[in-house]
Amino acid sequence: MTLAVQKSREQVSGTTLGTPLTLQPQRLKARLGEIPSEPGCYLMRDGEDRILYIGKAKVLRNRVRSYFQSGGGHGHSPRISLMVRQVCDIEVIVTDSEAEALALEANLIKQNQPHFNVLLKDDKKYPYLCITWSEAYPRIFITRRRRFRSPLDRFYGPYVDVGLLRRTLSLVKHVFPLRQRPLPLHRDRTCLNYDIGRCPGVCQEQITSEDYHQTLRKVAMVFQGRSDELIELLAGQMERYAERLDFEAAARVRDQLQGLDTLTADQKMSIGDSSISRDVIALAADGRVAAVQLFQMRAGRLVGRLGFTADAAAAEGQPLEPGRILQRVVEEHYSQVEPVEIPPLLLLQHPLPQQSLIEEWLSERRGRRVRLAVPQRQQKAELIELVVRNATYELERAQRGAEQQLLATEDLAQLLDLVAPPRRIEGFDISHIQGSDAVASQVVFIDGLPAKQHYRKYKIQSSSIVAGHSDDFMAMAEIMRRRFRRWSLAKAEGADLAELRRSASTALHTGGLNDWPDVVMIDGGKGQLSAVMEALRELDLHEDLVVCSLAKQREEVFVPGAKQPLESEPDQLGVSLLRRLRDEAHRFAVSFHRQQRGERMKRTRLSDIPGLGPKRVRDLLAHFRSIDAIQLASPEAIAQAPGVGPALAAQVWDYFHPEAEETPQDTAAAELEPIQPRSA
C-alpha cells in the first residue's frame, strides 16, 4: 500500500494557526483547495494540535468540504457542529483505495482515541420512549435501541426505571385517547377501544392526522418533564370549553388533569429547591475509570438519574482532568436530546475547559440562554455533594466488576496453562432445527467483557447440511476454516504470526490481520473439539491457537489431546467466564437462526403469489415491513410499492382475500341460472 501524507503547518499571512478555520474564511478556502480528490483519511485538529476527529472518504476533497458548507455546518448533528467550530487544521492521508482507507481509519482511531470518535459508554442500557413523528398517525413505544428511521422521529429519555416508564406510558394511554395496537384488530371496522374512548379510531381514520399529532404533542410534554406546562395548558382549555357551555369536552379535559395529577405524583420525588429546571453533573474517578452521574431536576423535582462510565486516563497514561471528563459527558449527552429537554441551568462539580464555548453551543441548540455554574455553597452545593456521593457508589461498583473480571481471566490462564491472562477470547456455537436454516455465531470477550462490535454471524454453506440432515461437527469445522483462512494464507506465504500479532495494534497496520484470539472456545464436547482441531490442522494453525471446549451437562472443559476433562469446578471464576461466553454465543446464534427462519417463512409465503419474484418480495417487505401489513393494505396501497403495478397489486390482494374472488354479481347469476331437468 502506498501512503502519501499531506500536512499543513505553514504560517499564513494575517492569520493565526490557533484560530478555528471557520473564523478565517481565506485560510479555510486555501486549505480546502489543497486537499486532493483521492481516497484516504482525514484528521481534524484543534488549536493545541490535538486530534478531534478521524474519518475516511472515497473523495477526500468533497468529504472535508462538506463539513464547512451550509453556513458553518448547520446541516450536521450537534456533535459534529461543535467539532467543526474547534477545527484549526486538517491533515489528510491518501491511500490507494477506499478499502485501505477503511482499514487505516480503524487503526488510527484505535491508536489516537480522538475525542469526537470515542463515544461515552453508558453503564446500563437505559430504555427510551420513541414517537414516530414521521408517520401520519405516529406510534409511541418503549425501546432500548436508538435507530432513526426518519429525521422526524424522536426518542425521549433515557429513563432509569423501566418499570416506572411502562406504568407511566400505560397511564398516559388511559388519560389521552391514543392508538392502543400496532396493527388494526379488524380490517373494516373499529374495535372496542374506540367504543370506550381509549382510541380515537386511528385504524379507520376517524380522527385527522393533524388532530392526532396535536394529541401526541401533549403526550410528549409529559416525557419532556414539562407536566406543569401541560397542566396549565389543559386548565385554560377546560375553562374555555366551560365558557362555551361545552361541558362534555370540559369534562374530558378535567379527567385528563386528574390523570396527570396521579402521574406526576407517582413518577417524581420532590426535593426542596426552587422551581427552576436544572441538571446536576458530578463524577468520581480513580485514575483509570470515571463514574459520572447526571441528575435531572424539573420544576424542583428529581425526575431521572443517568449514569455513565468514561476512561479517566489520557493517552500518556496520566489521569485526565475532571473538567475535561465532564465536558465530554455534556457534549455527548446533550447532542442526542431534544432541544426542549435542555434545562436553562447546568450545575457542575468542576469548571469545563471550554465552558464559554459549551454555553454558546447549548444556548444555540435550546434557542434560549443556558448557563453553566460551579456552585460553592448553600443548596446548590448540597446537590453537587449528593450527586458525588452517588457517583462514588457507582465507581465502587465498577471497581468491583473490573477486579472480578481480572480474577476470572487469571483463573482461566491458570486453568489452560497460559503464560498471561487472555485478553481476547472467542466463542463459537451452531444453531439449526434438524439441519434447516443452519447458522453459526462468533462472540468476542475482551478483558472478560462482551465486545459486540466484534461479533460475527455465519450462514452454513455446506451442501451436506440441509433440512432433515444435520452435522454439527462438519458445521463447526467449516466455521473454523472460514474464520482463520486469512491467517493460514499469511503463514503459508512465510509470515511470522507472532510478529503479526505484535504489530496488529500499530496505526498503519492495514493488512486486516488484527483479530488473533488468545483463546478459542467451542460449545460442545470432545466430538466438536476433534472436528475443530482437524480443520485447524488443514490450515496448519493447530499448534498456534489455544482451543478448548465446554460441555453443557457437567460444565467440563476439554483441551486437545486429553482424554479426560481438566480438573475444574463449575463455579470457579475461569469456568464461569467460559460459561458466560458459551451462553452469549448460544443466544447470538439462536437469535440469528430465528431471524433467518422468519425471513425464509415470509419469503416462502409471498413466493406462492404468481408474478412475485425474489426481488419484488424483498421490495414489498421493505415497503410494508410485515406480511400482516401487506394483508391489510388495499390494492391501491400495494400498487404504490416499488416495482408493483395495479395488475400485480390485484393479484397480491386476491391471494390474501380469496373469499372476495366470488363477487356478488357472480353469486346472483348462479342463483338465476335455470335448473336443467334431470333425465330419466
Order of alpha helices (4+ residues) and beta strands (2+ residues): beta-alpha-beta-beta-alpha-alpha-alpha-beta-alpha-beta-beta-beta-beta-alpha-alpha-alpha-alpha-alpha-beta-beta-beta-beta-alpha-beta-alpha-beta-alpha-beta-beta-beta-beta-alpha-alpha-alpha-beta-alpha-beta-beta-alpha-alpha-alpha-alpha-alpha-alpha
